[in-house]
Amino acid sequence: MAKTSIPPQQLALDSEPRAAARELNRPSRFLELALLTANRTQSRFASVTIIAGLVAVVATLDYLAGVGVSLALFYLIPIALSVAWLGWRTGCAAAVACIVLRVTGDLANGGYRHPDVAGWNRVIDLFMYLVVVFILHALISLLREVDERVRQRTAALQRVIAERTQLQTEIFEISRRERAAIGRDLHDGLGQHLTAASIAANLLTNNLASGGYTAAEDARAVSDMLHTAIGTTRKIARGLLLAAVEPDELLPELDELASGLAEEFPLAFRFVHRGVAGDRLSASVSSHIFYIAQEAARNAARHARATAVEISLFADERGLELAVTDNGRGLPSPNGRSAGIGQRVMAHRTELIGGEFSLGPGSEGGTTVRCRVPLPASMPAAAAR
């Protein structure tokens, strides 16, 4: 049966934008800090209330501590929140308010022994607060700009991924239609001509044999070759026509796949299914599921050194799950060669229909290829077989 292959270079290119989008969607610690400080959820009135409350608490503690103990650094907390939540102007206002409250508290505690020195100290504190305000403002603005650029690049990558996925789907549909057209031409055109030629060759063979001509054996050989050509043409046409597997044909085709592989390979193939209803599938999903099962089963027969292979297809409220399990030698060691083209094609097909692909050890040894696809809700599941 014909198989569709995709170059590994193309699959690698397909995975790069998705990996980059995942990285951009994963914010750094600096961005997390920016989101924590800059993206407030409370209203402006609530922000002002919180900041004023913090200033009042620090000023009260500063008053209770007395002139001899400085709590200058603690005023930076409400000042920093003012810059993050309400902007640099509010931060400057908060810095001035903190200095005024500090001076007021110190005067209430008996004043300063050296007013000139204390005055210069307060001016230096105010300058320090203002420097912190502008540094925080510049840092938060930079982080917001970086975050916005990240969001824009992520959105652009997501658009590229969506467009590429749509293009791949359209290419698959075009390929499916073209293969189906070629299959029909082979079956209805060349197949019919070969059949007519075979009938004519049989008639010629019979006429030559009844006349006692020695050429009857040559005519019979030609007839046999035509019969073989008819079988080969039908096989090729069937493989091309199966480029599209309709939803109601999926179960019979998988059953026939298991039977055909059992004749082709000296292995025990088995197909089981439960809860699969045709009205929950689309032609795209059923086609990809069939080819994933075909690729996985053939890989198991050729490379796994197995004696038995089971193809199972189950559906429940979570979606459709295909599993191909063998009892062979299992997965190669992690230090072995990288994944082959067959595995990458199966993973790519799964991605095209929005599913999840996994390859791992079976419950009783061997290997299990698993593909899970979400499906829309529909009629109650069919009875188990």
Sine and cosine of phi, psi and omega as CSV:
sin_phi,cos_phi,sin_psi,cos_psi,sin_omega,cos_omega
0.00,0.00,0.65,-0.76,-0.07,-1.00
-0.91,0.41,0.57,-0.82,0.01,-1.00
-0.82,-0.58,0.50,-0.87,0.04,-1.00
-0.99,-0.14,0.76,-0.64,0.03,-1.00
-0.87,-0.48,0.50,-0.87,0.00,-1.00
-0.81,-0.59,0.76,-0.65,-0.04,-1.00
-0.86,0.51,0.64,-0.77,-0.01,-1.00
-0.89,0.46,-0.50,0.87,0.03,-1.00
-0.89,0.45,-0.62,0.79,0.01,-1.00
-0.91,0.41,-0.64,0.77,0.02,-1.00
-0.91,0.41,-0.60,0.80,0.04,-1.00
-0.90,0.43,-0.66,0.75,0.04,-1.00
-0.91,0.42,-0.58,0.81,0.01,-1.00
-0.90,0.44,-0.55,0.83,-0.08,-1.00
-0.99,0.16,-0.36,0.93,-0.08,-1.00
-0.91,0.42,-0.75,0.66,0.00,-1.00
-0.88,0.47,-0.60,0.80,0.00,-1.00
-0.91,0.41,-0.66,0.75,0.03,-1.00
-0.90,0.43,-0.66,0.75,0.03,-1.00
-0.90,0.44,-0.63,0.78,0.03,-1.00
-0.90,0.44,-0.62,0.78,0.04,-1.00
-0.90,0.43,-0.62,0.79,0.01,-1.00
-0.92,0.39,-0.66,0.75,0.00,-1.00
-0.94,0.34,-0.47,0.88,0.05,-1.00
-0.97,0.23,-0.14,0.99,-0.01,-1.00
-0.98,-0.20,1.00,-0.10,-0.12,-0.99
-0.92,0.40,0.52,-0.85,0.05,-1.00
-0.97,0.23,0.09,-1.00,0.02,-1.00
-0.91,0.41,-0.56,0.83,0.03,-1.00
-0.92,0.40,-0.65,0.76,0.03,-1.00
-0.92,0.39,-0.60,0.80,0.05,-1.00
-0.89,0.46,-0.62,0.78,0.05,-1.00
-0.90,0.43,-0.66,0.75,0.02,-1.00
-0.90,0.44,-0.68,0.74,0.03,-1.00
-0.90,0.45,-0.58,0.81,-0.01,-1.00
-0.91,0.41,-0.62,0.79,-0.10,-1.00
-1.00,-0.08,-0.55,0.83,-0.17,-0.98
-1.00,-0.09,-0.54,0.84,-0.08,-1.00
-1.00,-0.06,0.99,0.15,-0.03,-1.00
-0.99,0.15,0.50,-0.87,0.02,-1.00
-0.96,-0.27,-0.32,0.95,-0.02,-1.00
-0.99,0.13,0.26,-0.96,-0.01,-1.00
-0.97,0.25,0.15,-0.99,0.01,-1.00
-0.90,0.43,-0.65,0.76,0.01,-1.00
-0.89,0.46,-0.67,0.74,0.02,-1.00
-0.91,0.42,-0.62,0.79,0.02,-1.00
-0.90,0.44,-0.72,0.70,0.02,-1.00
-0.87,0.49,-0.65,0.76,0.00,-1.00
-0.89,0.45,-0.70,0.71,0.00,-1.00
-0.90,0.45,-0.72,0.70,-0.02,-1.00
-0.90,0.44,-0.71,0.70,0.02,-1.00
-0.88,0.47,-0.62,0.78,0.04,-1.00
-0.90,0.45,-0.68,0.74,0.03,-1.00
-0.91,0.43,-0.66,0.75,0.04,-1.00
-0.88,0.48,-0.67,0.74,0.00,-1.00
-0.90,0.43,-0.63,0.78,0.01,-1.00
-0.91,0.42,-0.73,0.68,-0.01,-1.00
-0.90,0.43,-0.66,0.75,0.02,-1.00
-0.89,0.45,-0.62,0.78,0.03,-1.00
-0.90,0.43,-0.71,0.70,0.04,-1.00
-0.89,0.45,-0.62,0.79,0.03,-1.00
-0.90,0.43,-0.64,0.77,0.03,-1.00
-0.91,0.41,-0.69,0.72,-0.01,-1.00
-0.92,0.39,-0.52,0.85,0.00,-1.00
-0.95,0.30,-0.43,0.90,0.03,-1.00
1.00,-0.03,0.07,-1.00,-0.06,-1.00
-0.93,0.37,-0.51,0.86,-0.09,-1.00
-0.96,0.29,-0.29,0.96,-0.01,-1.00
-0.92,-0.40,0.80,-0.60,-0.03,-1.00
-0.98,-0.20,0.78,-0.63,0.09,-1.00
-0.92,-0.39,0.57,0.82,-0.10,-1.00
-0.87,0.50,-0.63,0.78,-0.05,-1.00
-0.92,0.39,-0.48,0.88,-0.04,-1.00
-0.94,0.35,-0.39,0.92,0.05,-1.00
-0.93,0.36,-0.29,0.96,0.00,-1.00
-0.92,0.38,-0.37,0.93,-0.02,-1.00
-0.91,0.42,-0.84,0.54,0.04,-1.00
-0.90,0.43,-0.50,0.86,0.03,-1.00
-0.91,0.41,-0.70,0.71,0.01,-1.00
-0.89,0.46,-0.67,0.74,0.03,-1.00
-0.91,0.42,-0.56,0.83,0.04,-1.00
-0.89,0.46,-0.68,0.73,0.01,-1.00
-0.92,0.40,-0.69,0.73,-0.07,-1.00
-0.93,0.36,-0.65,0.76,-0.11,-0.99
-1.00,-0.01,-0.59,0.81,-0.19,-0.98
-0.84,-0.54,-0.06,1.00,0.07,-1.00
0.97,-0.24,0.15,-0.99,-0.10,-0.99
-0.94,0.34,-0.52,0.85,0.01,-1.00
-0.89,0.45,-0.70,0.72,0.05,-1.00
-0.91,0.42,-0.57,0.82,0.06,-1.00
-0.89,0.46,-0.66,0.75,0.05,-1.00
-0.90,0.44,-0.68,0.73,0.02,-1.00
-0.89,0.46,-0.64,0.77,0.02,-1.00
-0.91,0.41,-0.60,0.80,0.02,-1.00
-0.90,0.44,-0.70,0.71,0.03,-1.00
-0.89,0.45,-0.67,0.74,0.01,-1.00
-0.89,0.46,-0.61,0.79,0.02,-1.00
-0.91,0.42,-0.66,0.75,0.02,-1.00
-0.91,0.42,-0.68,0.73,0.01,-1.00
-0.87,0.49,-0.70,0.71,0.00,-1.00
-0.92,0.40,-0.59,0.81,0.04,-1.00
-0.89,0.45,-0.74,0.67,0.00,-1.00
-0.89,0.45,-0.68,0.74,0.00,-1.00
-0.88,0.48,-0.69,0.73,0.02,-1.00
-0.90,0.43,-0.65,0.76,0.01,-1.00
-0.92,0.40,-0.65,0.76,0.04,-1.00
-0.90,0.43,-0.61,0.79,0.03,-1.00
-0.92,0.39,-0.40,0.91,0.02,-1.00
-1.00,0.02,0.15,0.99,0.06,-1.00
0.90,-0.44,0.01,1.00,0.08,-1.00
0.99,0.14,-0.20,-0.98,-0.07,-1.00
-0.94,-0.35,0.54,-0.84,0.08,-1.00
-0.96,0.28,-0.56,0.83,0.02,-1.00
-0.81,-0.59,1.00,0.05,-0.09,-1.00
-0.84,0.54,-0.61,0.79,-0.03,-1.00
-0.90,0.43,-0.73,0.69,0.01,-1.00
-0.89,0.45,-0.69,0.73,0.01,-1.00
-0.89,0.45,-0.61,0.79,0.02,-1.00
-0.90,0.44,-0.70,0.72,0.04,-1.00
-0.90,0.44,-0.61,0.79,0.04,-1.00
-0.88,0.48,-0.65,0.76,0.01,-1.00
-0.93,0.38,-0.59,0.80,0.05,-1.00
-0.90,0.43,-0.66,0.76,0.04,-1.00
-0.90,0.44,-0.66,0.75,0.05,-1.00
-0.87,0.49,-0.69,0.73,0.01,-1.00
-0.89,0.46,-0.67,0.74,0.03,-1.00
-0.88,0.48,-0.67,0.74,0.02,-1.00
-0.88,0.47,-0.68,0.73,0.01,-1.00
-0.88,0.47,-0.67,0.74,-0.01,-1.00
-0.92,0.39,-0.61,0.79,0.07,-1.00
-0.88,0.48,-0.69,0.73,0.04,-1.00
-0.88,0.47,-0.64,0.77,0.01,-1.00
-0.86,0.51,-0.75,0.67,-0.07,-1.00
-0.96,0.28,-0.54,0.84,0.07,-1.00
-0.91,0.41,-0.71,0.70,0.04,-1.00
-0.89,0.46,-0.65,0.76,0.02,-1.00
-0.88,0.48,-0.70,0.72,0.01,-1.00
-0.91,0.42,-0.67,0.75,-0.02,-1.00
-0.91,0.41,-0.72,0.70,-0.01,-1.00
-0.91,0.42,-0.63,0.78,0.04,-1.00
-0.89,0.46,-0.66,0.75,0.02,-1.00
-0.90,0.44,-0.70,0.72,-0.01,-1.00
-0.91,0.41,-0.62,0.79,0.05,-1.00
-0.90,0.43,-0.65,0.76,0.01,-1.00
-0.91,0.42,-0.68,0.73,0.04,-1.00
-0.89,0.46,-0.68,0.73,0.00,-1.00
-0.89,0.46,-0.64,0.77,0.03,-1.00
-0.91,0.41,-0.64,0.77,0.04,-1.00
-0.91,0.42,-0.63,0.78,0.05,-1.00
-0.88,0.47,-0.69,0.72,0.01,-1.00
-0.89,0.45,-0.64,0.77,0.01,-1.00
-0.91,0.41,-0.69,0.73,0.02,-1.00
-0.92,0.40,-0.62,0.79,0.04,-1.00
-0.89,0.45,-0.70,0.72,0.03,-1.00
-0.89,0.46,-0.64,0.77,0.02,-1.00
-0.91,0.42,-0.67,0.74,0.03,-1.00
-0.91,0.42,-0.64,0.77,0.02,-1.00
-0.90,0.45,-0.61,0.79,0.06,-1.00
-0.91,0.42,-0.66,0.75,0.03,-1.00
-0.89,0.46,-0.69,0.73,0.00,-1.00
-0.89,0.46,-0.69,0.72,0.00,-1.00
-0.89,0.45,-0.67,0.74,0.02,-1.00
-0.91,0.41,-0.64,0.76,0.01,-1.00
-0.92,0.40,-0.67,0.75,0.03,-1.00
-0.89,0.46,-0.67,0.74,0.04,-1.00
-0.89,0.45,-0.66,0.75,0.02,-1.00
-0.90,0.43,-0.67,0.74,0.02,-1.00
-0.90,0.44,-0.64,0.77,0.03,-1.00
-0.90,0.45,-0.69,0.73,0.01,-1.00
-0.90,0.43,-0.65,0.76,0.04,-1.00
-0.89,0.47,-0.67,0.75,0.04,-1.00
-0.88,0.48,-0.68,0.74,-0.01,-1.00
-0.91,0.42,-0.66,0.75,0.03,-1.00
-0.89,0.45,-0.70,0.71,0.03,-1.00
-0.88,0.48,-0.65,0.76,0.00,-1.00
-0.89,0.46,-0.70,0.71,-0.02,-1.00
-0.91,0.40,-0.65,0.76,0.00,-1.00
-0.92,0.40,-0.66,0.75,0.02,-1.00
-0.91,0.42,-0.64,0.77,0.03,-1.00
-0.90,0.44,-0.62,0.78,0.02,-1.00
-0.91,0.42,-0.70,0.72,0.04,-1.00
-0.89,0.45,-0.65,0.76,0.03,-1.00
-0.88,0.48,-0.67,0.74,0.03,-1.00
-0.91,0.41,-0.63,0.78,0.03,-1.00
-0.89,0.45,-0.66,0.75,0.03,-1.00
-0.90,0.43,-0.68,0.73,-0.07,-1.00
-0.95,0.31,-0.73,0.68,-0.10,-0.99
-1.00,0.03,-0.41,0.91,-0.04,-1.00
-0.99,-0.15,-0.97,0.22,-0.03,-1.00
-0.88,0.47,-0.62,0.79,0.01,-1.00
-0.88,0.48,-0.67,0.75,0.01,-1.00
-0.92,0.39,-0.64,0.77,0.02,-1.00
-0.90,0.43,-0.66,0.75,0.02,-1.00
-0.92,0.40,-0.60,0.80,0.04,-1.00
-0.90,0.44,-0.70,0.71,0.04,-1.00
-0.89,0.45,-0.66,0.76,0.03,-1.00
-0.90,0.43,-0.60,0.80,0.02,-1.00
-0.91,0.40,-0.65,0.76,0.03,-1.00
-0.90,0.45,-0.69,0.72,0.02,-1.00
-0.90,0.44,-0.62,0.79,0.02,-1.00
-0.92,0.40,-0.61,0.79,0.05,-1.00
-0.90,0.43,-0.69,0.73,0.03,-1.00
-0.89,0.47,-0.68,0.74,0.01,-1.00
-0.90,0.44,-0.64,0.77,0.01,-1.00
-0.89,0.46,-0.69,0.72,-0.01,-1.00
-0.91,0.42,-0.66,0.75,0.00,-1.00
-0.90,0.43,-0.67,0.74,0.01,-1.00
-0.92,0.38,-0.62,0.79,0.00,-1.00
-0.93,0.36,-0.63,0.78,0.00,-1.00
-0.93,0.37,-0.46,0.89,0.02,-1.00
-1.00,0.07,-0.08,1.00,0.03,-1.00
0.98,0.21,0.36,0.93,-0.01,-1.00
-0.99,0.16,0.60,-0.80,0.01,-1.00
-0.95,0.30,-0.32,0.95,0.01,-1.00
-0.95,0.32,-0.08,1.00,0.00,-1.00
-0.87,0.49,-0.59,0.81,0.01,-1.00
-0.92,0.39,-0.63,0.78,0.04,-1.00
-0.91,0.41,-0.64,0.77,0.03,-1.00
-0.91,0.42,-0.60,0.80,0.02,-1.00
-0.92,0.40,-0.59,0.81,0.05,-1.00
-0.91,0.42,-0.65,0.76,0.06,-1.00
-0.89,0.45,-0.66,0.75,0.02,-1.00
-0.88,0.47,-0.67,0.74,0.02,-1.00
-0.90,0.44,-0.66,0.75,0.02,-1.00
-0.90,0.44,-0.63,0.78,0.05,-1.00
-0.91,0.42,-0.63,0.78,0.02,-1.00
-0.89,0.45,-0.66,0.75,0.05,-1.00
-0.90,0.43,-0.65,0.76,0.01,-1.00
-0.90,0.44,-0.60,0.80,0.03,-1.00
-0.90,0.44,-0.70,0.72,0.02,-1.00
-0.89,0.45,-0.67,0.74,0.03,-1.00
-0.90,0.43,-0.66,0.75,0.00,-1.00
-0.89,0.45,-0.70,0.72,0.02,-1.00
-0.89,0.45,-0.61,0.79,0.01,-1.00
-0.91,0.41,-0.69,0.72,0.02,-1.00
-0.90,0.43,-0.69,0.73,0.00,-1.00
-0.89,0.46,-0.65,0.76,0.02,-1.00
-0.89,0.45,-0.67,0.75,0.03,-1.00
-0.89,0.46,-0.63,0.77,0.03,-1.00
-0.94,0.34,-0.64,0.77,0.01,-1.00
-0.92,0.38,-0.44,0.90,0.02,-1.00
-0.98,0.18,0.09,1.00,0.13,-0.99
-0.85,0.53,-0.46,0.89,0.10,-0.99
-0.86,-0.50,0.88,-0.47,0.04,-1.00
-0.95,-0.31,0.92,-0.39,-0.01,-1.00
-0.92,0.39,0.46,-0.89,-0.04,-1.00
-0.81,0.58,-0.66,0.75,-0.02,-1.00
-0.97,0.23,-0.11,0.99,0.03,-1.00
-0.98,-0.19,-0.11,0.99,-0.13,-0.99
-0.88,0.47,-0.77,0.64,-0.04,-1.00
-0.89,0.45,-0.74,0.67,0.06,-1.00
-0.87,0.49,-0.60,0.80,-0.01,-1.00
-0.93,0.36,-0.63,0.78,0.05,-1.00
-0.92,0.39,-0.61,0.79,0.06,-1.00
-0.89,0.45,-0.69,0.73,0.02,-1.00
-0.93,0.36,-0.55,0.83,0.07,-1.00
-0.87,0.49,-0.72,0.70,0.02,-1.00
-0.89,0.46,-0.66,0.75,0.01,-1.00
-0.92,0.40,-0.67,0.75,0.00,-1.00
-0.92,0.40,-0.63,0.78,0.03,-1.00
-0.93,0.36,-0.53,0.85,0.05,-1.00
-0.91,0.41,-0.51,0.86,0.07,-1.00
-0.98,0.19,-0.52,0.85,-0.05,-1.00
-0.99,0.17,-0.58,0.81,-0.05,-1.00
-0.86,-0.51,0.51,-0.86,0.01,-1.00
-0.99,0.16,0.82,0.57,-0.02,-1.00
-0.79,-0.62,0.31,-0.95,0.08,-1.00
-1.00,-0.06,0.95,-0.31,0.05,-1.00
-0.98,-0.20,0.63,-0.78,-0.04,-1.00
-0.62,-0.79,0.69,-0.72,0.04,-1.00
-0.86,-0.50,0.79,-0.61,0.05,-1.00
-0.76,-0.65,0.48,-0.88,0.04,-1.00
-0.50,-0.87,0.37,-0.93,0.03,-1.00
-0.42,-0.91,0.73,-0.68,0.13,-0.99
0.96,0.29,0.25,0.97,-0.04,-1.00
-1.00,0.00,0.90,-0.43,0.02,-1.00
-0.92,-0.39,0.73,-0.69,-0.07,-1.00
-0.89,0.46,-0.48,0.87,-0.06,-1.00
-0.95,0.30,-0.13,0.99,0.03,-1.00
-0.99,-0.11,-0.07,1.00,-0.07,-1.00
-0.94,-0.33,0.39,-0.92,0.16,-0.99
-0.92,-0.39,0.24,-0.97,0.00,-1.00
-0.89,0.45,-0.58,0.81,0.01,-1.00
-0.91,0.42,-0.73,0.68,-0.02,-1.00
-0.90,0.44,-0.73,0.68,-0.04,-1.00
-0.90,0.43,-0.59,0.80,0.01,-1.00
-0.92,0.39,-0.74,0.67,-0.01,-1.00
-0.91,0.42,-0.64,0.77,0.02,-1.00
-0.87,0.49,-0.68,0.73,0.00,-1.00
-0.88,0.48,-0.73,0.68,-0.06,-1.00
-0.95,0.32,-0.51,0.86,0.11,-0.99
-0.90,0.43,-0.71,0.70,0.03,-1.00
-0.88,0.47,-0.66,0.75,0.00,-1.00
-0.90,0.44,-0.72,0.70,-0.01,-1.00
-0.90,0.43,-0.69,0.72,-0.03,-1.00
-0.92,0.40,-0.67,0.74,-0.01,-1.00
-0.92,0.39,-0.65,0.76,0.02,-1.00
-0.92,0.38,-0.62,0.78,0.05,-1.00
-0.88,0.47,-0.66,0.75,0.01,-1.00
-0.90,0.44,-0.64,0.76,-0.02,-1.00
-0.94,0.35,-0.55,0.84,-0.10,-0.99
-1.00,0.00,-0.57,0.82,-0.20,-0.98
-0.87,-0.50,-0.32,0.95,-0.16,-0.99
-1.00,0.05,-0.18,0.98,-0.08,-1.00
0.82,0.57,0.69,0.73,-0.03,-1.00
-1.00,-0.08,0.26,-0.97,0.10,-0.99
-0.92,-0.39,-0.24,0.97,-0.01,-1.00
-0.53,-0.85,0.64,-0.77,0.01,-1.00
-0.72,-0.70,0.74,-0.67,0.03,-1.00
-0.88,-0.48,0.78,-0.63,0.11,-0.99
-0.96,-0.27,0.87,-0.49,-0.02,-1.00
-0.83,-0.56,0.61,-0.79,0.00,-1.00
-0.71,-0.71,0.92,-0.40,-0.05,-1.00
-0.83,-0.56,0.56,-0.83,0.06,-1.00
-0.76,-0.65,0.66,-0.75,0.09,-1.00
-0.58,-0.81,-0.24,-0.97,-0.05,-1.00
-0.92,0.39,-0.33,0.95,0.00,-1.00
-1.00,0.07,-0.34,0.94,0.01,-1.00
0.60,-0.80,-0.29,-0.96,-0.04,-1.00
-0.96,-0.28,0.71,-0.70,0.00,-1.00
-0.79,-0.61,0.83,-0.55,0.12,-0.99
-0.97,-0.23,0.73,-0.69,0.05,-1.00
-0.70,-0.71,0.76,-0.65,0.08,-1.00
-0.88,-0.48,0.92,-0.39,-0.12,-0.99
-0.88,-0.48,0.69,-0.72,0.08,-1.00
-0.81,-0.58,0.24,-0.97,0.01,-1.00
-0.94,-0.34,0.54,0.84,-0.08,-1.00
-0.99,0.13,-0.48,-0.88,-0.15,-0.99
-0.98,0.18,-0.10,1.00,0.05,-1.00
1.00,0.03,-0.13,-0.99,-0.05,-1.00
-0.96,0.27,0.50,-0.86,0.08,-1.00
-0.93,0.36,0.27,-0.96,-0.01,-1.00
-0.91,0.42,0.44,-0.90,0.00,-1.00
-0.85,0.53,-0.43,0.91,-0.01,-1.00
-1.00,0.08,0.00,1.00,-0.02,-1.00
-0.98,0.21,-0.23,-0.97,-0.07,-1.00
-0.94,0.33,0.32,-0.95,-0.03,-1.00
-0.96,0.29,0.13,-0.99,-0.05,-1.00
-0.86,0.51,0.65,-0.76,-0.02,-1.00
-0.98,0.21,0.10,-0.99,-0.03,-1.00
-0.90,0.44,-0.57,0.82,0.00,-1.00
-0.87,0.49,-0.72,0.70,0.01,-1.00
-0.89,0.45,-0.65,0.76,-0.02,-1.00
-0.94,0.35,-0.58,0.81,0.05,-1.00
-0.91,0.41,-0.67,0.74,0.04,-1.00
-0.88,0.47,-0.68,0.73,0.02,-1.00
-0.90,0.44,-0.63,0.78,0.01,-1.00
-0.92,0.39,-0.67,0.74,0.05,-1.00
-0.88,0.48,-0.66,0.75,0.01,-1.00
-0.88,0.47,-0.66,0.75,0.00,-1.00
-0.91,0.42,-0.59,0.80,-0.01,-1.00
-0.88,0.47,-0.52,0.85,-0.01,-1.00
-0.98,-0.20,0.28,0.96,0.11,-0.99
0.96,0.28,0.45,0.90,-0.05,-1.00
-0.97,-0.24,-0.08,-1.00,0.04,-1.00
-0.87,-0.50,0.76,-0.65,-0.05,-1.00
-0.93,-0.37,0.66,-0.75,0.06,-1.00
-0.57,-0.82,0.50,-0.87,0.03,-1.00
-0.71,-0.70,0.86,-0.51,-0.07,-1.00
-0.40,-0.92,0.02,-1.00,0.00,-1.00
-0.94,0.34,0.53,-0.85,0.06,-1.00
-0.97,0.24,0.24,-0.97,-0.03,-1.00
-0.92,0.40,-0.46,0.89,0.00,-1.00
-0.85,-0.52,0.60,0.80,-0.05,-1.00
1.00,-0.04,0.04,-1.00,-0.02,-1.00
0.97,0.25,-0.46,-0.89,-0.09,-1.00
-0.69,-0.72,0.57,-0.82,0.07,-1.00
-0.82,-0.57,0.84,-0.55,0.14,-0.99
-0.99,-0.14,0.81,-0.58,-0.10,-0.99
-0.79,-0.61,0.68,-0.73,0.05,-1.00
-0.71,-0.71,0.86,-0.50,0.00,-1.00
-0.89,-0.46,0.78,-0.62,-0.05,-1.00
-0.83,-0.56,0.79,-0.62,0.09,-1.00
-0.94,0.35,0.62,-0.78,-0.02,-1.00
-0.79,-0.62,0.48,-0.87,0.08,-1.00
-0.94,0.33,0.44,-0.90,0.04,-1.00
-0.93,0.37,0.54,-0.84,0.00,-1.00
-0.40,-0.92,-0.51,-0.86,-0.07,-1.00
-0.91,0.42,0.29,-0.96,0.02,-1.00
-0.84,0.54,0.52,-0.85,-0.04,-1.00
-0.88,0.47,0.48,-0.88,0.03,-1.00
-0.95,0.30,0.30,-0.95,-0.01,-1.00
-0.92,0.38,0.53,-0.85,-0.01,-1.00
-0.93,0.36,0.49,-0.87,0.05,-1.00
-0.92,-0.39,0.00,0.00,0.00,0.00
